[in-house]
Amino acid sequence: MSEIKCPNCGAMFDPHEPKCPYCEYINPAGAQEKYMQKLEQNRLKLDNVDEEAAELYHSEMKKKGRRLALTIGITVAVIILGIVFFALKDRFFRPSYERSSEDEIREIAWQRENFPKLDELYEAGKYDELLDLYDRFSLETPYHDLWNWPHFPFADCLVRFSLFTDSMESYPRYVREGNASALSSVVYAAFRFYYRDYDSDTRLSESDIEFLDGLSAYAADIVHSKLNFTDEEMSELRSELYSKGYIEFSACEDIAKKYMNRFTE
């Protein structure tokens, strides 16, 4: 039989081994096989043991077998939960980057040097230039803590709206092709601005809200004239979409599939 790949460290090893020889990750199939082999060996030794002792021995072996199976099951469950957690943590938690003290000092120095550049464009209302600089900073490595910038929520809204308008350029083609997956992104962005998702962010100033409300008006026009939803329908959909306190993208996918036939170019 060919070797198997350890799901923990990636090393290749014999599938009959009870655990990975490199990281000691438990191989359930191999562990069970090893256990059964030992059990058979011990059974053969019972030929010289009286019947009562043999019965007691078998009872103890069954108990140990159940404990081993439970241990293996718990270990596998913990590993699966760990894999699921690390797969989903970036979706629900802000990324955390461990830095050395020297890196922290460099990051603080970077922020002191570059946040004023963002501030200058923000204060001047040069939002296109602000987006260009913000995008450039966000792609630099090592990663910068842009959320520490006081106007991060506003810039984040601008980025999302920019992606929304970009998707609208391809929207007619999505409609003609009946591309529900691509239309889901349009629905998600349009609905978030229509419902003024940003309104609850306390870091946004009154002038920020006023500007974003203008973008919300554009989204409302798309909702009414392209997606063909009425305000009454949007009001009814709101409780469904915000069942968890925020709009789930999967819910927008369902809406795109269900109402796609009413979407117009």
Sequence and secondary structure as in RCSB ss.txt:
>XXXX:A:sequence
MSEIKCPNCGAMFDPHEPKCPYCEYINPAGAQEKYMQKLEQNRLKLDNVDEEAAELYHSEMKKKGRRLALTIGIT
VAVIILGIVFFALKDRFFRPSYERSSEDEIREIAWQRENFPKLDELYEAGKYDELLDLYDRFSLETPYHDLWNWP
HFPFADCLVRFSLFTDSMESYPRYVREGNASALSSVVYAAFRFYYRDYDSDTRLSESDIEFLDGLSAYAADIVHS
KLNFTDEEMSELRSELYSKGYIEFSACEDIAKKYMNRFTE
>XXXX:A:secstr
   EE TTT  EE TTSSB TTT  B HHHHHHHHHHHHHHHHHHGGGS HHHHHHHHHHHHHHHHHHHHHHHHH
HHHHHHHHHHHHHHHHHS       HHHHHHHHHHHHHHHHHHHHHHHHT HHHHHHHHHHHHH SS   GGGST
THHHHHHHHHHHHHHHHHHHHHHHHHHT HHHHHHHHHHHHHHHTTGGGG TTS HHHHHHHHHHHHHHHHHHHH
TS   HHHHHHHHHHHTTTSS  HHHHHHHHHHHGGG   
